[in-house]
Each structure stands twice: as C-alpha cells, then as structure tokens.
Amino acid sequence: MNDVECPPPRRPGPSDDVDQALADVLKAIGTASRALAVQSAASMACHGDRRRLAACLDAMTPGQLTEVTVAARLLSAEAEQALARRER
C-alpha cells in the first residue's frame, strides 16, 4: 500500500485571528441588517403604509423575512397581552 504523508498540523497564526475577526464583523453586520429590516418594516406597518411595506418585504432575503415574521408574532402576542391587562 502507498502511505500518504499528511502535513503536520499548523499552528494558528495572526491570519487566523484576522479571519475570525472578519467573520465576527460580517456576522454583526448581518445581524444589524436584519434588525434594521425588522425596524423598517415595523415602522411602515405602524404608519399603515401598505404599499411601501409590501415592496420592502418583497425585497427582503429569506433570513430577513424570517426575522420579520418572528418579530411580528412577538409583537402581536405582547399587544394582545397588553390589551387583556387593560380590560381587567
């Protein structure tokens, strides 16, 4: 059989730290982008701007739409609880 030599494991270097830092920055940008999309959609919904809201939602990525859906469900549940507290 022909044995294949594997190179020795390399030690993490400064470029690994830079790669991780870049990955962290990109993740933070993605999170901020989704948060801004949710905030923008909520603002349009609160102002009753259905046409702009529809256009905004159509332009969102699937990840952004998921975030908006989760936020809308949370907002709806909290609003229902607030109304129930006031009716007591």
C-alpha positions as CSV (number, residue, x, y, z in Angstrom):
1,M,0.0,0.0,0.0
2,N,1.1,3.5,-0.6
3,D,1.2,5.5,2.6
4,V,0.3,9.2,2.1
5,E,2.0,11.5,4.5
6,C,-0.1,14.2,5.9
7,P,1.5,17.5,6.6
8,P,1.9,18.3,10.3
9,P,-0.8,20.4,11.9
10,R,-0.1,24.0,11.5
11,R,-0.2,26.4,14.4
12,P,-2.7,29.1,14.5
13,G,-1.2,32.3,13.2
14,P,-2.1,36.0,13.1
15,S,-4.0,35.5,9.9
16,D,-6.3,33.1,11.7
17,D,-7.1,35.9,14.2
18,V,-7.8,38.2,11.3
19,D,-10.1,35.6,9.7
20,Q,-12.0,35.2,12.9
21,A,-12.3,38.9,13.4
22,L,-13.6,39.4,9.9
23,A,-16.1,36.5,10.4
24,D,-17.3,38.2,13.6
25,V,-17.7,41.6,11.8
26,L,-19.6,40.0,9.0
27,K,-21.9,38.2,11.4
28,A,-22.5,41.5,13.3
29,I,-23.3,43.3,10.0
30,G,-25.7,40.6,9.1
31,T,-27.4,40.9,12.5
32,A,-27.6,44.6,12.2
33,S,-29.0,44.4,8.7
34,R,-31.8,42.0,9.8
35,A,-32.6,44.3,12.8
36,L,-32.8,47.3,10.6
37,A,-35.1,45.4,8.2
38,V,-37.4,44.5,11.0
39,Q,-37.4,48.0,12.4
40,S,-38.1,49.5,8.9
41,A,-41.0,47.0,8.3
42,A,-42.5,47.7,11.7
43,S,-42.4,51.4,11.1
44,M,-44.1,51.1,7.8
45,A,-46.8,48.8,9.3
46,C,-47.4,51.2,12.2
47,H,-47.9,54.1,9.7
48,G,-50.3,52.0,7.6
49,D,-48.0,52.3,4.5
50,R,-49.0,49.0,3.0
51,R,-47.6,49.7,-0.5
52,R,-44.1,50.5,0.8
53,L,-44.3,47.7,3.3
54,A,-45.2,45.2,0.5
55,A,-42.3,46.5,-1.6
56,C,-39.9,46.3,1.3
57,L,-41.0,42.7,2.2
58,D,-40.6,41.7,-1.5
59,A,-37.0,43.0,-1.5
60,M,-36.0,41.1,1.7
61,T,-33.9,38.0,1.9
62,P,-35.5,34.8,3.3
63,G,-33.5,35.3,6.5
64,Q,-34.8,38.9,6.9
65,L,-38.4,37.7,6.2
66,T,-38.0,35.1,8.9
67,E,-36.8,37.7,11.4
68,V,-39.7,40.0,10.5
69,T,-42.1,37.0,10.9
70,V,-40.7,36.2,14.4
71,A,-40.8,39.9,15.4
72,A,-44.4,40.3,14.2
73,R,-45.5,37.2,16.2
74,L,-43.8,38.5,19.3
75,L,-45.3,42.0,18.8
76,S,-48.8,40.5,18.3
77,A,-48.6,38.4,21.4
78,E,-47.4,41.2,23.5
79,A,-50.0,43.6,22.2
80,E,-52.7,41.0,22.9
81,Q,-51.4,40.7,26.5
82,A,-51.4,44.5,26.9
83,L,-55.0,44.7,25.8
84,A,-56.0,41.9,28.1
85,R,-54.4,43.7,31.1
86,R,-56.3,46.9,30.3
87,E,-59.6,45.1,30.0
88,R,-59.3,43.7,33.6
